[in-house]
Amino acid sequence: MRETKVKRTFDFLAAAALLLVLALPLALLYIQVRRRLGAPALFRQVRPGLGGRPFEMIKFRTMTDARDASGQLLPDSERLTPFGRWLRSTSLDELPELWNVLCGHMSLVGPRPLLMEYLPLYSAEQARRHDVRPGVTGWAQINGRNAISWDQKFALDVWYVDNQSLWLDLKILALTVLKVLRKEGISSAGEATMPRFTGTKAD
């Protein structure tokens, strides 16, 4: 598809330019993450990409490896430090994903890549979010982010799949910058993460 080629070319050139411009800030942030949260500074996890195919997503870590007396990791809420919460609220933890964009695993704009274990839980309609490459930001991120329900998030993802265009991507990127600066999209409870998806109950 012509639009897909245009989108991929735009993604590649924009990601390459951003990585060059942000090289020094990224290096400084890497040092701070490693100093405050420990090594490794980069968090790597397999996520579903285009067509649900797995790829390794990278981002800055936002949690410590604190464990209880039995050696089990503490709940996320206890391992997410103020510094880690700040990284998430400003979306700075997502910047290493520009490398995923450069490699073609992700797009600048698209549905966020979630967990592999969610794949069998999607309805057929929800699974359509994997008809495009996952994005660093997306339509759902500028329309509520973590303050909306899973059903709303997936509906927004599918809407993007059906209406994607370069102009829409540019709009989403511009609005993402504004949302991040205003720190919008965090849930009313002040959480920087969504609860786990357990499937959509049939009516």
N, C-alpha and C positions, 0 to 999 in steps of 0.2 A: 504494500500500500504506500502511496506517495506520502501521505501524512506521517506514517510510521517512520519512513526514511528521514523526513524533515525533523521529526521529533528526536530521533536517535542522533542525528548530526548536531542538533542544538544541544542535546544533553552532553555529548562528548566534548564539544568546544567549550561549553559553559563550565563543566566540571574541571577540565584541564586548566582553564583560566583561573578559576577559584582556588584550585590547589596551589597554583603558582603564587597568587596574590596572598593567600592565607598561610603560606609555608611557615613563616616565622611565628605568627600567632598560634598555629597548630603545634609547633614545636614547644613553645612556652606552655601551652595548655597541657600538652603531654607530660611535661616535667611536673607541673602542679598536680595533675591527677595521680601520677605515680607517687609523689611525695605525700599527698594527703590520704589517698585511698589504697596505696600499695601496688605491687606489681602482679600481673601485667597491667599497664595503663589502658590497653585496648581490650574491649570485651568482644569476643567472637562467638557467634551462634549460628547454627544452620537454620535458615528460614525458607519458606516457599516463595519461589519467584514466578516468572511467567509460566503459565500452565501448571503451576504447583510444583515445578521442578526445584529441588533444593539448591541453595547456594549459601556460602558463608558470609554473613553480614558482619561488618565491623563498626564499632562505635566506641566512644570513651566509656570506661566503666563509671558507674555512679554509686556502687555499693561496696562495702567492705566484705571481707570473708569471715566475719565474726561468727563463731559457733558456740553452741551450748556445751554443757559438761559432758554430754555423750558424743560430741563431735559433729552434731547435725547443724547445718546452717540455720541461723536465726531467721525469723520472718523478714520479708523484704522491708517492712516498715521500720524494723530495728537496725537494719544494715544500711538503709538510705540516710546518709549523713546530710547536714545542712548544705555542705558543699555539693554533694551529689544532687540534692533537690534543686539547688540553683542551676546546676548544669542542665537538668531536665527542663526546668521552667524557661530557660533561655534557649533551649534546643541546641546548645553548644555540644552536647554529647553526640549529636547526630552528624557533626561535620566530617568525621572519617568515612561516612557513607559516600562521600564524593568519589572515593576510590572505587566503590562498588558501581557507581554510575559510570565512571570512566571505563571500567571493565565490561560494562553491558549487563550486569546483573540487575541493576536498578535504573530507574529514571529519576530525574529531578522531581517530577510530579507523577503521582499515581497512588493507589491504595497502599497504606503502610503494610510492610511485611510483618505478619504476626507469627505465631508459633506453629511448628509442624504438626503438633498434636491437635490443633484445631481443625485440620483439613477434613476429617471424617464427620465433624460436627456441623458443617455448613449445609444449608439447604441448597438445592440446585441453583436457585437465584443468587444466593449469597456467594456461591463458589465462582460466579462470573467475575468476581473481583480479580481473579487470577488470569483473566483474558488479556490483561496488559501487564507490563513490568511494574513491580512495586515501586513506590516513590519515597524520596526523602521527606516530602510533604505531599499533601493531597487535599481534595475537596472536603473530606471529613475533618481534616485538621483546621481548616479555616472556618468551619461551621460547627464548632463546639469542642473538638478535640476530645479530652477526657471528661467533659461535662455532659456528654450525651450518652444514650444507651447503645449497647451493641447493635440492636436492630436498626437504630437511626444511623449509626456509623456505616453499617453494611449497605443500607439503602443509598446513602450518599456515595459510597464507593461504586456501586453499580450504575448510579446516575452518571458518574464521571466516565465510566467505561463506554456508555452509550453516547456521550456528548463531548468526548475529548477532542481538543484541537490545540494548535500552537497558541492561539490567542487566549484560550481558557487557561493554558499552562502559565502564560505570562501574568495573567490576572491572579492566579493562585499564588505564584511566587511573590508578587508584590504585596498581596494581602497577608502572606505568611510573615513577611518582614514586619508589617504593622502589628500583627497579632503578637509576635514574639516581643517586640518593643513594649507593648502594652501588657504583656504577660497574661493574655486572655486564653481561655480554654481549659484552665485547671478546674477541676470539679469543685462544687460548693463546699465540700468537706476539706478542701485544701490538699487533696491527694494529687500527686504528679503521675500516678499510674492508674490504669483501668483494672477493675476486678477481672478475674479469669473468666473466659468465655466457656460456658458449659452447654451450649446448644440453645436453639430457639424452640420454645414449647409451642406445640400446635394448638390452635384455637379450638 
